[in-house]
Amino acid sequence: WRKEQIIEHLWAGALRNPANDQFHVSVHRIRRALFKECLVFHDSMYQINPEMVYWLDVQEFDKALTEAEQASDGAQRIQALERAIALYRGDFMYQVDAEWCLLRREQLGTQFLEAMANLGRAWHQEGDTMRALEFYQKVLDRDPLHEATYRDMIQAYMAVGNRTAAMQTFQQCAERLEKEFGVSPMPETLALYRRMVMDG
């Protein structure tokens, strides 16, 4: 990144000269803590030395999600999703309130939830409904309003003939949406409910 971009992200609102001083002090401290060539200045931009060997959990998390998307079979997809989920240890840089950090934190949190939901779907496709339900529940524990996961859970219960649990899941979804937003479930969710009623 260019120095001005880094200053804008890390010291937004600070006066120019103090922010510039803070930038150079920070670069010096990083180089002293690691080694001088860990940060390089090339084409008017500062970057981590591309020849340096390093490991970033966020980078590995993104890589695992990409591998899951490109997986050629269920086993590979499950393996990649499990690796991504294991890499997520909590909110990204939770102690930093800068806007760039908040946006990345929200993005990673959303990706983590989707990874768990996708892992549940992958296990369902592999025929392991109980394991699928386990991951659907983990999604709902973190986000009780994740309506797509309620649908996944309803379908999983219906697949194993547990109509009672499917109906209870729909009711829970409807009640939470009404309480939080004053709205009914989406048409796709209502269609599942009507199918349950007809099948009953």
Secondary structure in CASP SS format (residue, H / E / C, confidence):
PFRMAT SS
TARGET T0000
AUTHOR 0000-0000-0000
METHOD secondary structure of the structure
MODEL  1
W C 1.00
R C 1.00
K H 1.00
E H 1.00
Q H 1.00
I H 1.00
I H 1.00
E H 1.00
H H 1.00
L H 1.00
W C 1.00
A C 1.00
G C 1.00
A C 1.00
L C 1.00
R H 1.00
N H 1.00
P H 1.00
A H 1.00
N H 1.00
D H 1.00
Q H 1.00
F H 1.00
H H 1.00
V H 1.00
S H 1.00
V H 1.00
H H 1.00
R H 1.00
I H 1.00
R H 1.00
R H 1.00
A H 1.00
L C 1.00
F C 1.00
K H 1.00
E H 1.00
C H 1.00
L E 1.00
V E 1.00
F E 1.00
H E 1.00
D C 1.00
S C 1.00
M E 1.00
Y E 1.00
Q E 1.00
I E 1.00
N C 1.00
P C 1.00
E C 1.00
M C 1.00
V C 1.00
Y C 1.00
W C 1.00
L C 1.00
D H 1.00
V H 1.00
Q H 1.00
E H 1.00
F H 1.00
D H 1.00
K H 1.00
A H 1.00
L H 1.00
T H 1.00
E H 1.00
A H 1.00
E H 1.00
Q H 1.00
A C 1.00
S C 1.00
D C 1.00
G H 1.00
A H 1.00
Q H 1.00
R H 1.00
I H 1.00
Q H 1.00
A H 1.00
L H 1.00
E H 1.00
R H 1.00
A H 1.00
I H 1.00
A H 1.00
L H 1.00
Y C 1.00
R C 1.00
G C 1.00
D C 1.00
F C 1.00
M C 1.00
Y C 1.00
Q C 1.00
V C 1.00
D C 1.00
A C 1.00
E H 1.00
W H 1.00
C H 1.00
L H 1.00
L H 1.00
R H 1.00
R H 1.00
E H 1.00
Q H 1.00
L H 1.00
G H 1.00
T H 1.00
Q H 1.00
F H 1.00
L H 1.00
E H 1.00
A H 1.00
M H 1.00
A H 1.00
N H 1.00
L H 1.00
G H 1.00
R H 1.00
A H 1.00
W H 1.00
H H 1.00
Q H 1.00
E C 1.00
G C 1.00
D C 1.00
T H 1.00
M H 1.00
R H 1.00
A H 1.00
L H 1.00
E H 1.00
F H 1.00
Y H 1.00
Q H 1.00
K H 1.00
V H 1.00
L H 1.00
D H 1.00
R H 1.00
D C 1.00
P C 1.00
L C 1.00
H C 1.00
E H 1.00
A H 1.00
T H 1.00
Y H 1.00
R H 1.00
D H 1.00
M H 1.00
I H 1.00
Q H 1.00
A H 1.00
Y H 1.00
M H 1.00
A H 1.00
V C 1.00
G C 1.00
N C 1.00
R H 1.00
T H 1.00
A H 1.00
A H 1.00
M H 1.00
Q H 1.00
T H 1.00
F H 1.00
Q H 1.00
Q H 1.00
C H 1.00
A H 1.00
E H 1.00
R H 1.00
L H 1.00
E H 1.00
K H 1.00
E H 1.00
F H 1.00
G C 1.00
V C 1.00
S C 1.00
P C 1.00
M C 1.00
P H 1.00
E H 1.00
T H 1.00
L H 1.00
A H 1.00
L H 1.00
Y H 1.00
R H 1.00
R H 1.00
M H 1.00
V H 1.00
M H 1.00
D H 1.00
G C 1.00
END
